[in-house]
């Protein structure tokens, strides 16, 4: 395994831009978390409206 000048990690078969890949992954995780939080808030307020 080696890292070339652009920051790509090469294992022979697979090759990806590690830094940008990680950033994309983190961004997707963040978006999923935001959506999850939003949905749970909606559900909580919905249940609060039903329950006394």
Jmol script that loads the backbone (N, CA, C; Angstrom):
load data "model"
ATOM      1  N   UNK A   1       0.844  -1.192   0.000  1.00  0.00           N
ATOM      2  CA  UNK A   1       0.000   0.000   0.000  1.00  0.00           C
ATOM      3  C   UNK A   1       0.876   1.238   0.000  1.00  0.00           C
ATOM      4  N   UNK A   2       0.541   2.186  -0.855  1.00  0.00           N
ATOM      5  CA  UNK A   2       1.310   3.419  -0.882  1.00  0.00           C
ATOM      6  C   UNK A   2       0.394   4.591  -1.199  1.00  0.00           C
ATOM      7  N   UNK A   3       0.850   5.778  -0.841  1.00  0.00           N
ATOM      8  CA  UNK A   3       0.085   6.988  -1.108  1.00  0.00           C
ATOM      9  C   UNK A   3       0.820   7.783  -2.168  1.00  0.00           C
ATOM     10  N   UNK A   4       0.131   8.144  -3.252  1.00  0.00           N
ATOM     11  CA  UNK A   4       0.796   8.901  -4.304  1.00  0.00           C
ATOM     12  C   UNK A   4       0.659  10.400  -4.046  1.00  0.00           C
ATOM     13  N   UNK A   5       1.110  11.196  -5.007  1.00  0.00           N
ATOM     14  CA  UNK A   5       1.231  12.635  -4.792  1.00  0.00           C
ATOM     15  C   UNK A   5      -0.117  13.299  -4.532  1.00  0.00           C
ATOM     16  N   UNK A   6      -1.179  12.761  -5.128  1.00  0.00           N
ATOM     17  CA  UNK A   6      -2.486  13.396  -4.986  1.00  0.00           C
ATOM     18  C   UNK A   6      -3.138  12.996  -3.672  1.00  0.00           C
ATOM     19  N   UNK A   7      -2.578  12.005  -3.004  1.00  0.00           N
ATOM     20  CA  UNK A   7      -3.152  11.551  -1.747  1.00  0.00           C
ATOM     21  C   UNK A   7      -3.996  10.313  -1.928  1.00  0.00           C
ATOM     22  N   UNK A   8      -3.863   9.663  -3.091  1.00  0.00           N
ATOM     23  CA  UNK A   8      -4.614   8.439  -3.323  1.00  0.00           C
ATOM     24  C   UNK A   8      -3.898   7.271  -2.669  1.00  0.00           C
ATOM     25  N   UNK A   9      -4.655   6.418  -2.065  1.00  0.00           N
ATOM     26  CA  UNK A   9      -4.096   5.209  -1.475  1.00  0.00           C
ATOM     27  C   UNK A   9      -4.309   4.070  -2.459  1.00  0.00           C
ATOM     28  N   UNK A  10      -3.235   3.362  -2.766  1.00  0.00           N
ATOM     29  CA  UNK A  10      -3.353   2.271  -3.721  1.00  0.00           C
ATOM     30  C   UNK A  10      -3.010   0.957  -3.045  1.00  0.00           C
ATOM     31  N   UNK A  11      -3.905  -0.001  -3.164  1.00  0.00           N
ATOM     32  CA  UNK A  11      -3.659  -1.330  -2.623  1.00  0.00           C
ATOM     33  C   UNK A  11      -3.497  -2.327  -3.751  1.00  0.00           C
ATOM     34  N   UNK A  12      -3.338  -1.845  -4.982  1.00  0.00           N
ATOM     35  CA  UNK A  12      -3.219  -2.738  -6.116  1.00  0.00           C
ATOM     36  C   UNK A  12      -4.546  -2.860  -6.840  1.00  0.00           C
ATOM     37  N   UNK A  13      -5.538  -3.460  -6.167  1.00  0.00           N
ATOM     38  CA  UNK A  13      -6.854  -3.620  -6.793  1.00  0.00           C
ATOM     39  C   UNK A  13      -7.691  -2.358  -6.627  1.00  0.00           C
ATOM     40  N   UNK A  14      -7.868  -1.953  -5.383  1.00  0.00           N
ATOM     41  CA  UNK A  14      -8.728  -0.806  -5.118  1.00  0.00           C
ATOM     42  C   UNK A  14      -7.900   0.464  -5.123  1.00  0.00           C
ATOM     43  N   UNK A  15      -8.534   1.549  -5.537  1.00  0.00           N
ATOM     44  CA  UNK A  15      -7.843   2.824  -5.535  1.00  0.00           C
ATOM     45  C   UNK A  15      -8.869   3.914  -5.296  1.00  0.00           C
ATOM     46  N   UNK A  16      -8.620   4.745  -4.335  1.00  0.00           N
ATOM     47  CA  UNK A  16      -9.598   5.789  -4.042  1.00  0.00           C
ATOM     48  C   UNK A  16      -8.875   6.993  -3.459  1.00  0.00           C
ATOM     49  N   UNK A  17      -9.513   8.135  -3.529  1.00  0.00           N
ATOM     50  CA  UNK A  17      -8.940   9.340  -2.926  1.00  0.00           C
ATOM     51  C   UNK A  17      -9.367   9.339  -1.469  1.00  0.00           C
ATOM     52  N   UNK A  18      -8.425   9.042  -0.607  1.00  0.00           N
ATOM     53  CA  UNK A  18      -8.755   8.767   0.784  1.00  0.00           C
ATOM     54  C   UNK A  18      -9.356   9.986   1.474  1.00  0.00           C
ATOM     55  N   UNK A  19      -8.759  11.148   1.284  1.00  0.00           N
ATOM     56  CA  UNK A  19      -9.191  12.327   2.032  1.00  0.00           C
ATOM     57  C   UNK A  19     -10.587  12.752   1.591  1.00  0.00           C
ATOM     58  N   UNK A  20     -10.789  12.886   0.291  1.00  0.00           N
ATOM     59  CA  UNK A  20     -12.101  13.313  -0.196  1.00  0.00           C
ATOM     60  C   UNK A  20     -13.144  12.251   0.105  1.00  0.00           C
ATOM     61  N   UNK A  21     -12.757  10.991   0.044  1.00  0.00           N
ATOM     62  CA  UNK A  21     -13.684   9.905   0.347  1.00  0.00           C
ATOM     63  C   UNK A  21     -14.153  10.010   1.793  1.00  0.00           C
ATOM     64  N   UNK A  22     -13.198  10.241   2.708  1.00  0.00           N
ATOM     65  CA  UNK A  22     -13.550  10.369   4.115  1.00  0.00           C
ATOM     66  C   UNK A  22     -14.464  11.568   4.327  1.00  0.00           C
ATOM     67  N   UNK A  23     -14.161  12.676   3.655  1.00  0.00           N
ATOM     68  CA  UNK A  23     -14.999  13.867   3.811  1.00  0.00           C
ATOM     69  C   UNK A  23     -16.415  13.599   3.336  1.00  0.00           C
ATOM     70  N   UNK A  24     -16.547  12.945   2.179  1.00  0.00           N
ATOM     71  CA  UNK A  24     -17.872  12.607   1.667  1.00  0.00           C
ATOM     72  C   UNK A  24     -18.598  11.709   2.656  1.00  0.00           C
ATOM     73  N   UNK A  25     -17.884  10.732   3.185  1.00  0.00           N
ATOM     74  CA  UNK A  25     -18.472   9.780   4.114  1.00  0.00           C
ATOM     75  C   UNK A  25     -18.982  10.506   5.350  1.00  0.00           C
ATOM     76  N   UNK A  26     -18.159  11.423   5.874  1.00  0.00           N
ATOM     77  CA  UNK A  26     -18.541  12.172   7.067  1.00  0.00           C
ATOM     78  C   UNK A  26     -19.765  13.035   6.760  1.00  0.00           C
ATOM     79  N   UNK A  27     -19.772  13.654   5.573  1.00  0.00           N
ATOM     80  CA  UNK A  27     -20.898  14.514   5.207  1.00  0.00           C
ATOM     81  C   UNK A  27     -22.182  13.690   5.132  1.00  0.00           C
ATOM     82  N   UNK A  28     -22.100  12.506   4.529  1.00  0.00           N
ATOM     83  CA  UNK A  28     -23.275  11.641   4.425  1.00  0.00           C
ATOM     84  C   UNK A  28     -23.742  11.223   5.808  1.00  0.00           C
ATOM     85  N   UNK A  29     -22.783  10.864   6.675  1.00  0.00           N
ATOM     86  CA  UNK A  29     -23.134  10.495   8.045  1.00  0.00           C
ATOM     87  C   UNK A  29     -23.853  11.644   8.730  1.00  0.00           C
ATOM     88  N   UNK A  30     -23.326  12.852   8.559  1.00  0.00           N
ATOM     89  CA  UNK A  30     -23.931  14.029   9.174  1.00  0.00           C
ATOM     90  C   UNK A  30     -25.348  14.249   8.681  1.00  0.00           C
ATOM     91  N   UNK A  31     -25.549  14.089   7.367  1.00  0.00           N
ATOM     92  CA  UNK A  31     -26.878  14.274   6.802  1.00  0.00           C
ATOM     93  C   UNK A  31     -27.849  13.237   7.358  1.00  0.00           C
ATOM     94  N   UNK A  32     -27.412  11.990   7.433  1.00  0.00           N
ATOM     95  CA  UNK A  32     -28.268  10.940   7.969  1.00  0.00           C
ATOM     96  C   UNK A  32     -28.622  11.256   9.418  1.00  0.00           C
ATOM     97  N   UNK A  33     -27.647  11.724  10.177  1.00  0.00           N
ATOM     98  CA  UNK A  33     -27.884  12.046  11.581  1.00  0.00           C
ATOM     99  C   UNK A  33     -28.901  13.171  11.699  1.00  0.00           C
ATOM    100  N   UNK A  34     -28.748  14.219  10.846  1.00  0.00           N
ATOM    101  CA  UNK A  34     -29.681  15.344  10.865  1.00  0.00           C
ATOM    102  C   UNK A  34     -31.093  14.863  10.544  1.00  0.00           C
ATOM    103  N   UNK A  35     -31.211  14.027   9.522  1.00  0.00           N
ATOM    104  CA  UNK A  35     -32.522  13.507   9.133  1.00  0.00           C
ATOM    105  C   UNK A  35     -33.113  12.684  10.270  1.00  0.00           C
ATOM    106  N   UNK A  36     -32.280  11.870  10.894  1.00  0.00           N
ATOM    107  CA  UNK A  36     -32.732  11.037  12.001  1.00  0.00           C
ATOM    108  C   UNK A  36     -33.237  11.911  13.141  1.00  0.00           C
ATOM    109  N   UNK A  37     -32.474  12.946  13.487  1.00  0.00           N
ATOM    110  CA  UNK A  37     -32.875  13.859  14.552  1.00  0.00           C
ATOM    111  C   UNK A  37     -34.204  14.521  14.206  1.00  0.00           C
ATOM    112  N   UNK A  38     -34.316  14.970  12.969  1.00  0.00           N
ATOM    113  CA  UNK A  38     -35.529  15.662  12.531  1.00  0.00           C
ATOM    114  C   UNK A  38     -36.740  14.736  12.639  1.00  0.00           C
ATOM    115  N   UNK A  39     -36.577  13.495  12.191  1.00  0.00           N
ATOM    116  CA  UNK A  39     -37.681  12.542  12.234  1.00  0.00           C
ATOM    117  C   UNK A  39     -38.074  12.232  13.669  1.00  0.00           C
ATOM    118  N   UNK A  40     -37.091  12.063  14.537  1.00  0.00           N
ATOM    119  CA  UNK A  40     -37.411  11.735  15.924  1.00  0.00           C
ATOM    120  C   UNK A  40     -38.137  12.904  16.592  1.00  0.00           C
ATOM    121  N   UNK A  41     -37.758  14.136  16.238  1.00  0.00           N
ATOM    122  CA  UNK A  41     -38.462  15.297  16.779  1.00  0.00           C
ATOM    123  C   UNK A  41     -39.905  15.323  16.289  1.00  0.00           C
ATOM    124  N   UNK A  42     -40.099  15.020  15.002  1.00  0.00           N
ATOM    125  CA  UNK A  42     -41.453  14.988  14.444  1.00  0.00           C
ATOM    126  C   UNK A  42     -42.296  13.935  15.150  1.00  0.00           C
ATOM    127  N   UNK A  43     -41.724  12.759  15.347  1.00  0.00           N
ATOM    128  CA  UNK A  43     -42.448  11.671  16.007  1.00  0.00           C
ATOM    129  C   UNK A  43     -42.778  12.059  17.440  1.00  0.00           C
ATOM    130  N   UNK A  44     -41.818  12.666  18.132  1.00  0.00           N
ATOM    131  CA  UNK A  44     -42.050  13.056  19.517  1.00  0.00           C
ATOM    132  C   UNK A  44     -43.174  14.078  19.627  1.00  0.00           C
ATOM    133  N   UNK A  45     -43.162  15.079  18.746  1.00  0.00           N
ATOM    134  CA  UNK A  45     -44.209  16.100  18.801  1.00  0.00           C
ATOM    135  C   UNK A  45     -45.558  15.491  18.418  1.00  0.00           C
ATOM    136  N   UNK A  46     -45.535  14.545  17.479  1.00  0.00           N
ATOM    137  CA  UNK A  46     -46.761  13.855  17.069  1.00  0.00           C
ATOM    138  C   UNK A  46     -47.346  13.073  18.240  1.00  0.00           C
ATOM    139  N   UNK A  47     -46.480  12.325  18.930  1.00  0.00           N
ATOM    140  CA  UNK A  47     -46.927  11.549  20.082  1.00  0.00           C
ATOM    141  C   UNK A  47     -47.382  12.471  21.204  1.00  0.00           C
ATOM    142  N   UNK A  48     -46.688  13.580  21.380  1.00  0.00           N
ATOM    143  CA  UNK A  48     -47.063  14.531  22.424  1.00  0.00           C
ATOM    144  C   UNK A  48     -48.450  15.106  22.130  1.00  0.00           C
ATOM    145  N   UNK A  49     -48.772  15.260  20.836  1.00  0.00           N
ATOM    146  CA  UNK A  49     -50.097  15.751  20.461  1.00  0.00           C
ATOM    147  C   UNK A  49     -51.180  14.729  20.755  1.00  0.00           C
ATOM    148  N   UNK A  50     -50.851  13.443  20.624  1.00  0.00           N
ATOM    149  CA  UNK A  50     -51.836  12.384  20.864  1.00  0.00           C
ATOM    150  C   UNK A  50     -51.990  12.142  22.363  1.00  0.00           C
ATOM    151  N   UNK A  51     -50.881  11.942  23.028  1.00  0.00           N
ATOM    152  CA  UNK A  51     -50.912  11.590  24.442  1.00  0.00           C
ATOM    153  C   UNK A  51     -51.237  12.819  25.284  1.00  0.00           C
ATOM    154  N   UNK A  52     -51.936  12.626  26.375  1.00  0.00           N
ATOM    155  CA  UNK A  52     -52.271  13.744  27.261  1.00  0.00           C
ATOM    156  C   UNK A  52     -51.050  14.268  28.003  1.00  0.00           C
TER     157      UNK A  52
END
end "model"
wireframe off; spacefill off
backbone 0.3
color backbone group
